[in-house]
């Protein structure tokens, strides 16, 4: 199973995390506004789960907590809906490609009712 994508910023003060199989939201870990060493987790869409609210002493500790939470949680309805949509699109494309491929390369393709 995919563990998601983790991107640390160039200055090392913030990071983003995406796990498309579990959630459509993009998580951001950045310094909180207090001026101390603490970091907080934010999400761009939806409500942040209660277990992820709070302050963390490092990006690594916030990342561990975020991964632990996402491993234990079920995919969100939006993520499941998008996954089903991708599967349907792949099947439709494979079916269309298969239909084209089955007649491609044949010298004689019968047409009409008298075959």
N, CA and C atoms as an extended XYZ file, in Angstrom:
345
Properties=species:S:1:pos:R:3:atomname:S:1:resname:S:1:resid:I:1 pbc="F F F"
N         0.839       -1.185        0.000 N   UNK     1
C         0.000        0.000        0.000 CA  UNK     1
C         0.878        1.240        0.000 C   UNK     1
N         0.443        2.229       -0.726 N   UNK     2
C         1.167        3.477       -0.834 CA  UNK     2
C         1.131        4.194        0.507 C   UNK     2
N         2.238        4.791        0.896 N   UNK     3
C         2.328        5.509        2.167 CA  UNK     3
C         2.170        7.009        2.015 C   UNK     3
N         1.855        7.480        0.837 N   UNK     4
C         1.648        8.902        0.636 CA  UNK     4
C         2.915        9.613        0.202 C   UNK     4
N         2.748       10.902       -0.133 N   UNK     5
C         3.869       11.722       -0.591 CA  UNK     5
C         4.169       12.791        0.444 C   UNK     5
N         5.424       12.865        0.860 N   UNK     6
C         5.879       13.829        1.845 CA  UNK     6
C         6.867       14.766        1.176 C   UNK     6
N         6.617       16.069        1.241 N   UNK     7
C         7.502       17.066        0.635 CA  UNK     7
C         7.907       18.089        1.682 C   UNK     7
N         9.201       18.168        1.937 N   UNK     8
C         9.740       19.144        2.868 CA  UNK     8
C        10.111       20.401        2.091 C   UNK     8
N         9.795       21.561        2.643 N   UNK     9
C        10.112       22.812        1.950 CA  UNK     9
C        11.626       23.031        1.924 C   UNK     9
N        12.065       23.932        1.066 N   UNK    10
C        13.496       24.205        0.922 CA  UNK    10
C        14.117       24.748        2.202 C   UNK    10
N        13.377       25.568        2.925 N   UNK    11
C        13.933       26.140        4.153 CA  UNK    11
C        13.770       25.222        5.363 C   UNK    11
N        13.031       24.115        5.212 N   UNK    12
C        12.876       23.148        6.305 CA  UNK    12
C        11.907       23.569        7.379 C   UNK    12
N        11.127       24.603        7.142 N   UNK    13
C        10.206       25.110        8.152 CA  UNK    13
C         8.785       24.610        7.987 C   UNK    13
N         8.498       23.985        6.849 N   UNK    14
C         7.162       23.446        6.640 CA  UNK    14
C         7.246       22.222        5.735 C   UNK    14
N         6.166       21.461        5.712 N   UNK    15
C         6.111       20.249        4.896 CA  UNK    15
C         4.668       20.013        4.473 C   UNK    15
N         4.491       19.306        3.368 N   UNK    16
C         3.157       18.914        2.913 CA  UNK    16
C         3.103       17.402        2.801 C   UNK    16
N         1.907       16.864        2.949 N   UNK    17
C         1.720       15.421        2.896 CA  UNK    17
C         0.403       15.130        2.200 C   UNK    17
N         0.442       14.205        1.225 N   UNK    18
C        -0.760       13.771        0.504 CA  UNK    18
C        -0.801       12.249        0.502 C   UNK    18
N        -1.986       11.710        0.718 N   UNK    19
C        -2.190       10.269        0.640 CA  UNK    19
C        -3.534       10.074       -0.058 C   UNK    19
N        -3.520        9.996       -1.383 N   UNK    20
C        -4.736       10.011       -2.191 CA  UNK    20
C        -5.638        8.796       -1.951 C   UNK    20
N        -5.081        7.673       -1.507 N   UNK    21
C        -5.909        6.497       -1.256 CA  UNK    21
C        -6.747        6.660        0.007 C   UNK    21
N        -6.327        7.550        0.913 N   UNK    22
C        -7.028        7.727        2.181 CA  UNK    22
C        -7.869        8.997        2.243 C   UNK    22
N        -7.363       10.078        1.686 N   UNK    23
C        -8.063       11.354        1.789 CA  UNK    23
C        -7.716       12.241        0.601 C   UNK    23
N        -8.624       13.107        0.234 N   UNK    24
C        -8.359       14.039       -0.856 CA  UNK    24
C        -7.704       15.314       -0.355 C   UNK    24
N        -7.692       15.508        0.950 N   UNK    25
C        -7.105       16.710        1.515 CA  UNK    25
C        -5.592       16.678        1.494 C   UNK    25
N        -5.011       17.852        1.462 N   UNK    26
C        -3.557       17.988        1.509 CA  UNK    26
C        -3.210       18.526        2.897 C   UNK    26
N        -2.373       17.787        3.608 N   UNK    27
C        -1.979       18.190        4.951 CA  UNK    27
C        -0.727       19.052        4.878 C   UNK    27
N        -0.682       20.077        5.726 N   UNK    28
C         0.477       20.950        5.807 CA  UNK    28
C         0.947       20.987        7.250 C   UNK    28
N         2.240       20.805        7.436 N   UNK    29
C         2.846       20.917        8.763 CA  UNK    29
C         3.705       22.171        8.721 C   UNK    29
N         3.397       23.113        9.622 N   UNK    30
C         4.173       24.353        9.640 CA  UNK    30
C         4.271       24.884       11.059 C   UNK    30
N         5.167       25.829       11.241 N   UNK    31
C         5.341       26.425       12.565 CA  UNK    31
C         4.064       27.138       12.978 C   UNK    31
N         3.731       27.005       14.264 N   UNK    32
C         2.549       27.733       14.730 CA  UNK    32
C         2.915       29.205       14.922 C   UNK    32
N         1.942       30.012       15.124 N   UNK    33
C         2.156       31.458       15.160 CA  UNK    33
C         2.643       32.009       16.484 C   UNK    33
N         3.028       31.163       17.432 N   UNK    34
C         3.420       31.655       18.748 CA  UNK    34
C         4.856       32.141       18.814 C   UNK    34
N         5.673       31.762       17.834 N   UNK    35
C         7.075       32.173       17.856 CA  UNK    35
C         7.974       31.179       18.560 C   UNK    35
N         7.414       30.111       19.104 N   UNK    36
C         8.215       29.081       19.752 CA  UNK    36
C         8.571       27.993       18.735 C   UNK    36
N         9.118       26.885       19.205 N   UNK    37
C         9.596       25.837       18.303 CA  UNK    37
C         8.499       24.898       17.829 C   UNK    37
N         7.277       25.131       18.198 N   UNK    38
C         6.217       24.164       17.946 CA  UNK    38
C         5.677       24.220       16.514 C   UNK    38
N         5.209       23.058       16.061 N   UNK    39
C         4.604       22.901       14.731 CA  UNK    39
C         3.161       22.460       14.897 C   UNK    39
N         2.357       22.740       13.886 N   UNK    40
C         0.972       22.291       13.898 CA  UNK    40
C         0.607       21.706       12.543 C   UNK    40
N        -0.415       20.842       12.533 N   UNK    41
C        -0.887       20.201       11.312 CA  UNK    41
C        -2.146       20.919       10.867 C   UNK    41
N        -2.209       21.213        9.570 N   UNK    42
C        -3.393       21.853        9.000 CA  UNK    42
C        -3.810       21.058        7.769 C   UNK    42
N        -5.082       21.164        7.391 N   UNK    43
C        -5.584       20.500        6.194 CA  UNK    43
C        -6.240       21.556        5.317 C   UNK    43
N        -6.096       21.401        4.002 N   UNK    44
C        -6.616       22.432        3.097 CA  UNK    44
C        -8.114       22.314        2.857 C   UNK    44
N        -8.690       21.132        3.027 N   UNK    45
C       -10.130       20.954        2.805 CA  UNK    45
C       -10.703       20.094        3.916 C   UNK    45
N       -11.816       20.499        4.440 N   UNK    46
C       -12.463       19.711        5.473 CA  UNK    46
C       -11.996       20.087        6.872 C   UNK    46
N       -12.376       19.237        7.816 N   UNK    47
C       -12.091       19.480        9.220 CA  UNK    47
C       -10.937       18.592        9.672 C   UNK    47
N       -10.007       19.155       10.401 N   UNK    48
C        -8.878       18.399       10.929 CA  UNK    48
C        -9.362       17.495       12.064 C   UNK    48
N        -9.017       16.197       12.029 N   UNK    49
C        -9.431       15.293       13.104 CA  UNK    49
C        -8.873       15.738       14.463 C   UNK    49
N        -9.623       15.452       15.503 N   UNK    50
C        -9.249       15.873       16.856 CA  UNK    50
C        -7.871       15.347       17.270 C   UNK    50
N        -7.528       14.125       16.875 N   UNK    51
C        -6.254       13.537       17.299 CA  UNK    51
C        -5.059       14.252       16.674 C   UNK    51
N        -5.270       15.009       15.602 N   UNK    52
C        -4.176       15.722       14.951 CA  UNK    52
C        -4.080       17.175       15.389 C   UNK    52
N        -5.019       17.620       16.190 N   UNK    53
C        -4.958       18.985       16.702 CA  UNK    53
C        -3.947       19.026       17.837 C   UNK    53
N        -3.261       20.124       17.927 N   UNK    54
C        -2.272       20.272       18.986 CA  UNK    54
C        -0.969       20.770       18.427 C   UNK    54
N         0.061       20.799       19.298 N   UNK    55
C         1.366       21.290       18.892 CA  UNK    55
C         2.383       20.161       19.006 C   UNK    55
N         3.311       20.148       18.061 N   UNK    56
C         4.338       19.117       18.012 CA  UNK    56
C         5.698       19.788       18.069 C   UNK    56
N         6.674       19.114       18.682 N   UNK    57
C         7.991       19.718       18.873 CA  UNK    57
C         8.862       19.677       17.620 C   UNK    57
N         8.508       18.839       16.640 N   UNK    58
C         9.290       18.778       15.407 CA  UNK    58
C         8.392       18.347       14.249 C   UNK    58
N         8.886       18.555       13.034 N   UNK    59
C         8.150       18.104       11.856 CA  UNK    59
C         8.062       16.582       11.864 C   UNK    59
N         9.142       15.921       12.304 N   UNK    60
C         9.148       14.453       12.335 CA  UNK    60
C         8.076       13.898       13.266 C   UNK    60
N         7.918       14.487       14.441 N   UNK    61
C         6.894       13.983       15.369 CA  UNK    61
C         5.490       14.227       14.817 C   UNK    61
N         5.269       15.361       14.163 N   UNK    62
C         3.972       15.633       13.538 CA  UNK    62
C         3.718       14.654       12.393 C   UNK    62
N         4.758       14.366       11.624 N   UNK    63
C         4.633       13.433       10.504 CA  UNK    63
C         4.313       12.025       10.996 C   UNK    63
N         4.969       11.587       12.067 N   UNK    64
C         4.683       10.260       12.639 CA  UNK    64
C         3.230       10.164       13.088 C   UNK    64
N         2.753       11.188       13.756 N   UNK    65
C         1.369       11.189       14.242 CA  UNK    65
C         0.389       11.186       13.070 C   UNK    65
N         0.682       11.954       12.035 N   UNK    66
C        -0.187       12.028       10.857 CA  UNK    66
C        -0.233       10.684       10.131 C   UNK    66
N         0.905       10.057        9.913 N   UNK    67
C         0.942        8.749        9.244 CA  UNK    67
C         0.235        7.688       10.073 C   UNK    67
N         0.455        7.710       11.383 N   UNK    68
C        -0.208        6.740       12.264 CA  UNK    68
C        -1.723        6.884       12.178 C   UNK    68
N        -2.191        8.111       12.207 N   UNK    69
C        -3.634        8.357       12.118 CA  UNK    69
C        -4.189        7.872       10.779 C   UNK    69
N        -3.508        8.189        9.675 N   UNK    70
C        -4.018        7.806        8.362 CA  UNK    70
C        -3.948        6.301        8.128 C   UNK    70
N        -2.946        5.622        8.685 N   UNK    71
C        -2.879        4.161        8.555 CA  UNK    71
C        -4.067        3.489        9.229 C   UNK    71
N        -4.478        4.040       10.371 N   UNK    72
C        -5.554        3.430       11.147 CA  UNK    72
C        -6.944        3.844       10.683 C   UNK    72
N        -7.033        4.899        9.900 N   UNK    73
C        -8.346        5.381        9.482 CA  UNK    73
C        -8.760        4.775        8.151 C   UNK    73
N       -10.071        4.752        7.928 N   UNK    74
C       -10.613        4.294        6.650 CA  UNK    74
C       -10.543        5.434        5.649 C   UNK    74
N       -10.549        5.111        4.368 N   UNK    75
C       -10.579        6.181        3.366 CA  UNK    75
C       -11.842        7.036        3.511 C   UNK    75
N       -11.721        8.311        3.246 N   UNK    76
C       -12.867        9.205        3.329 CA  UNK    76
C       -13.824        8.902        2.188 C   UNK    76
N       -15.093        9.284        2.321 N   UNK    77
C       -16.043        9.053        1.223 CA  UNK    77
C       -15.598        9.679       -0.093 C   UNK    77
N       -15.015       10.866       -0.043 N   UNK    78
C       -14.552       11.512       -1.270 CA  UNK    78
C       -13.412       10.719       -1.911 C   UNK    78
N       -12.499       10.193       -1.099 N   UNK    79
C       -11.389        9.393       -1.642 CA  UNK    79
C       -11.903        8.090       -2.244 C   UNK    79
N       -12.885        7.459       -1.596 N   UNK    80
C       -13.473        6.226       -2.149 CA  UNK    80
C       -14.195        6.516       -3.456 C   UNK    80
N       -14.935        7.612       -3.505 N   UNK    81
C       -15.667        7.991       -4.711 CA  UNK    81
C       -14.692        8.242       -5.864 C   UNK    81
N       -13.605        8.951       -5.590 N   UNK    82
C       -12.615        9.218       -6.630 CA  UNK    82
C       -11.929        7.937       -7.094 C   UNK    82
N       -11.659        7.018       -6.168 N   UNK    83
C       -11.024        5.751       -6.538 CA  UNK    83
C       -11.945        4.928       -7.433 C   UNK    83
N       -13.219        4.883       -7.099 N   UNK    84
C       -14.183        4.152       -7.934 CA  UNK    84
C       -14.279        4.803       -9.307 C   UNK    84
N       -14.291        6.130       -9.356 N   UNK    85
C       -14.339        6.839      -10.629 CA  UNK    85
C       -13.128        6.531      -11.498 C   UNK    85
N       -11.932        6.484      -10.875 N   UNK    86
C       -10.720        6.147      -11.635 CA  UNK    86
C       -10.797        4.714      -12.166 C   UNK    86
N       -11.300        3.775      -11.354 N   UNK    87
C       -11.423        2.382      -11.792 CA  UNK    87
C       -12.393        2.263      -12.969 C   UNK    87
N       -13.508        2.968      -12.901 N   UNK    88
C       -14.493        2.929      -13.980 CA  UNK    88
C       -13.880        3.484      -15.262 C   UNK    88
N       -13.167        4.602      -15.151 N   UNK    89
C       -12.526        5.198      -16.330 CA  UNK    89
C       -11.502        4.238      -16.944 C   UNK    89
N       -10.734        3.552      -16.093 N   UNK    90
C        -9.751        2.595      -16.600 CA  UNK    90
C       -10.432        1.429      -17.306 C   UNK    90
N       -11.532        0.926      -16.734 N   UNK    91
C       -12.258       -0.172      -17.371 CA  UNK    91
C       -12.847        0.253      -18.703 C   UNK    91
N       -13.411        1.455      -18.746 N   UNK    92
C       -13.992        1.946      -19.993 CA  UNK    92
C       -12.909        2.122      -21.060 C   UNK    92
N       -11.755        2.615      -20.655 N   UNK    93
C       -10.660        2.798      -21.599 CA  UNK    93
C       -10.157        1.437      -22.082 C   UNK    93
N       -10.020        0.477      -21.163 N   UNK    94
C        -9.558       -0.861      -21.546 CA  UNK    94
C       -10.571       -1.534      -22.470 C   UNK    94
N       -11.840       -1.334      -22.180 N   UNK    95
C       -12.880       -1.923      -23.026 CA  UNK    95
C       -12.844       -1.300      -24.420 C   UNK    95
N       -12.687        0.009      -24.489 N   UNK    96
C       -12.617        0.690      -25.784 CA  UNK    96
C       -11.359        0.280      -26.540 C   UNK    96
N       -10.239        0.189      -25.839 N   UNK    97
C        -8.998       -0.231      -26.484 CA  UNK    97
C        -9.083       -1.684      -26.935 C   UNK    97
N        -9.740       -2.516      -26.152 N   UNK    98
C        -9.901       -3.924      -26.510 CA  UNK    98
C       -10.777       -4.102      -27.724 C   UNK    98
N       -11.816       -3.298      -27.836 N   UNK    99
C       -12.708       -3.390      -28.992 CA  UNK    99
C       -11.977       -2.963      -30.265 C   UNK    99
N       -11.167       -1.953      -30.173 N   UNK   100
C       -10.405       -1.507      -31.327 CA  UNK   100
C        -9.333       -2.528      -31.690 C   UNK   100
N        -8.692       -3.082      -30.679 N   UNK   101
C        -7.588       -4.007      -30.920 CA  UNK   101
C        -8.077       -5.334      -31.499 C   UNK   101
N        -9.299       -5.733      -31.167 N   UNK   102
C        -9.775       -7.031      -31.654 CA  UNK   102
C       -10.007       -7.026      -33.166 C   UNK   102
N       -10.337       -5.898      -33.764 N   UNK   103
C       -10.540       -5.844      -35.211 CA  UNK   103
C        -9.317       -5.296      -35.942 C   UNK   103
N        -8.424       -4.708      -35.219 N   UNK   104
C        -7.236       -4.139      -35.848 CA  UNK   104
C        -6.306       -5.272      -36.297 C   UNK   104
N        -5.779       -5.162      -37.479 N   UNK   105
C        -4.848       -6.157      -37.980 CA  UNK   105
C        -5.517       -7.279      -38.756 C   UNK   105
N        -6.806       -7.376      -38.710 N   UNK   106
C        -7.507       -8.396      -39.485 CA  UNK   106
C        -7.661       -7.920      -40.930 C   UNK   106
N        -7.496       -8.845      -41.848 N   UNK   107
C        -7.658       -8.472      -43.246 CA  UNK   107
C        -9.122       -8.454      -43.640 C   UNK   107
N        -9.881       -9.353      -43.049 N   UNK   108
C       -11.292       -9.401      -43.384 CA  UNK   108
C       -12.101       -9.218      -42.116 C   UNK   108
N       -12.930       -8.236      -42.115 N   UNK   109
C       -13.859       -8.023      -41.028 CA  UNK   109
C       -15.238       -8.138      -41.624 C   UNK   109
N       -15.981       -9.083      -41.134 N   UNK   110
C       -17.334       -9.312      -41.699 CA  UNK   110
C       -18.264       -8.230      -41.218 C   UNK   110
N       -19.064       -7.765      -42.119 N   UNK   111
C       -20.052       -6.747      -41.796 CA  UNK   111
C       -21.367       -7.147      -42.429 C   UNK   111
N       -22.438       -6.671      -41.860 N   UNK   112
C       -23.754       -6.919      -42.409 CA  UNK   112
C       -24.404       -8.148      -41.800 C   UNK   112
N       -25.636       -8.424      -42.230 N   UNK   113
C       -26.443       -9.500      -41.654 CA  UNK   113
C       -26.171      -10.856      -42.307 C   UNK   113
N       -25.497      -10.917      -43.422 N   UNK   114
C       -25.332      -12.177      -44.136 CA  UNK   114
C       -24.015      -12.903      -43.808 C   UNK   114
N       -23.416      -12.648      -42.750 N   UNK   115
C       -22.168      -13.311      -42.428 CA  UNK   115
C       -22.465      -14.635      -41.843 C   UNK   115
